[in-house]
Amino acid sequence: MGKGTTSRSHRAARTKEMLLPLPEALASGISLENHMALAAMRTGHGTSDTMLALLRILYMTFYVLAKDRTEADLALLLEVEAVLSASIHAAAAGREWQLPAERLPEIGRVLLRCDEALASLPRYRYVEAWEKLKTFVDSSRPSPLPGSRLTQVWV
């Protein structure tokens, strides 16, 4: 980089559209899809795809919260990650794709936290979160969450 040049000056200028919050219809559609995944698991209609949707929601919530993430948020995300992991291991052992009923409220709180973030999140932060999620998925790391106790990647 030349003198006086920063990495910030190399970033493409953000358009007005990228600075605005996600369109309400898009945020509502994402929220509906997320809540339907949890409803499918809650009603005994879970599948591996449903579990993947819940994992996507978990990690996207981590990424969209970014600068606004609190220690309480991280603790909740880690707790839900452990619940999802246990359910994945149970399904791998031949049990149904399901979640423990007593843990559904925590998972619901993650979805609500994601809804809150999406309601005011600028489009550029949503795009950045997707890029981070794709980078994580392509990596060999078991989790993007700091403090995660996962030791293996789900296949």
C-alpha positions in Angstrom: 0.0 0.0 0.0 1.2 3.4 -0.8 1.8 6.2 1.7 -1.5 7.4 3.2 -3.4 4.5 1.6 -5.5 2.4 3.9 -7.4 -0.8 3.4 -10.6 1.2 3.9 -9.9 3.2 0.8 -9.7 0.0 -1.3 -13.2 -1.1 -0.2 -15.9 -0.4 -2.8 -18.1 2.5 -1.9 -21.4 1.4 -0.4 -24.5 2.4 -2.3 -27.5 3.9 -0.6 -29.3 0.6 -1.1 -26.5 -1.3 0.8 -26.7 1.2 3.7 -30.5 0.8 4.1 -32.0 -1.9 6.2 -33.1 -5.1 4.5 -36.5 -4.7 2.9 -39.2 -5.6 5.3 -40.6 -8.3 3.0 -37.2 -10.0 2.8 -36.6 -9.8 6.6 -40.1 -11.2 7.1 -39.5 -14.0 4.6 -36.2 -15.0 6.3 -37.9 -14.9 9.7 -40.8 -17.1 8.5 -38.4 -19.7 7.0 -36.5 -19.8 10.2 -39.5 -20.2 12.4 -40.9 -22.9 10.1 -37.7 -24.9 10.5 -38.1 -24.8 14.3 -41.8 -25.6 14.0 -41.0 -28.7 11.9 -38.6 -29.9 14.6 -41.1 -29.1 17.3 -43.9 -31.1 15.7 -41.8 -34.2 15.0 -41.2 -33.5 11.2 -37.5 -32.8 11.5 -35.1 -33.9 8.9 -31.4 -33.5 8.3 -32.3 -30.4 6.1 -34.3 -28.9 8.9 -31.3 -29.4 11.2 -29.0 -27.7 8.7 -31.5 -24.8 8.5 -31.2 -24.4 12.3 -27.4 -24.5 12.2 -27.5 -21.9 9.5 -29.7 -19.7 11.6 -27.5 -20.2 14.6 -24.3 -19.2 12.8 -25.9 -16.4 10.8 -27.2 -15.0 14.0 -23.7 -15.0 15.3 -22.4 -13.2 12.2 -25.3 -10.7 11.9 -25.0 -9.7 15.5 -21.2 -9.0 15.0 -20.5 -5.7 16.7 -23.8 -5.8 18.7 -23.2 -9.3 20.1 -23.2 -9.4 23.9 -21.7 -12.0 26.3 -25.3 -13.2 27.0 -25.8 -13.6 23.2 -22.7 -15.7 22.9 -23.6 -17.8 25.9 -27.0 -18.5 24.3 -25.5 -19.3 21.0 -23.1 -21.8 22.6 -25.9 -23.4 24.6 -28.0 -23.9 21.5 -25.0 -25.2 19.5 -24.6 -27.9 22.2 -28.3 -28.8 22.0 -28.2 -29.0 18.2 -24.9 -31.1 18.3 -26.5 -33.6 20.8 -29.5 -33.9 18.5 -27.3 -34.5 15.5 -25.4 -37.2 17.3 -28.7 -38.8 18.4 -29.9 -38.9 14.8 -26.6 -40.3 13.6 -27.2 -43.1 16.1 -30.5 -43.9 14.5 -32.9 -41.8 16.5 -35.4 -39.4 15.0 -34.5 -35.8 14.0 -35.8 -34.0 17.1 -35.0 -31.5 19.8 -35.6 -31.9 23.5 -38.9 -30.1 24.3 -37.3 -28.4 27.4 -34.6 -26.8 25.1 -37.0 -25.3 22.5 -37.3 -22.0 24.4 -33.5 -21.3 24.0 -33.6 -22.1 20.3 -36.7 -19.8 20.0 -34.7 -17.0 21.6 -31.9 -17.4 19.0 -34.6 -17.0 16.3 -36.0 -14.0 18.0 -32.6 -12.4 18.4 -32.0 -13.0 14.7 -35.4 -11.4 13.9 -34.5 -8.4 15.9 -31.1 -8.0 14.2 -32.6 -8.4 10.7 -35.3 -5.8 11.3 -32.6 -3.0 11.4 -29.5 -4.6 9.8 -28.1 -2.7 6.9 -28.0 -4.8 3.7 -24.2 -4.7 3.5 -23.9 -6.3 7.0 -26.2 -9.1 5.9 -24.1 -9.6 2.8 -21.0 -9.6 4.9 -22.5 -12.1 7.3 -23.4 -14.5 4.4 -19.8 -14.2 3.1 -18.5 -15.1 6.6 -20.9 -18.0 6.8 -19.8 -19.3 3.4 -16.1 -19.0 4.4 -16.9 -21.0 7.6 -18.8 -23.7 5.8 -15.9 -24.1 3.4 -13.4 -24.4 6.3 -12.5 -27.4 8.4 -13.4 -25.7 11.6 -16.1 -27.3 13.7 -17.6 -24.0 14.8 -17.2 -20.3 14.3 -18.3 -19.6 17.9 -15.6 -18.5 20.3 -15.6 -20.9 23.2 -17.3 -23.7 21.3 -16.8 -27.2 22.6 -17.4 -28.9 19.3 -14.5 -31.1 18.2 -15.7 -32.5 14.9 -17.2 -31.1 11.7 -20.7 -32.5 10.9 -20.9 -34.1 7.5 
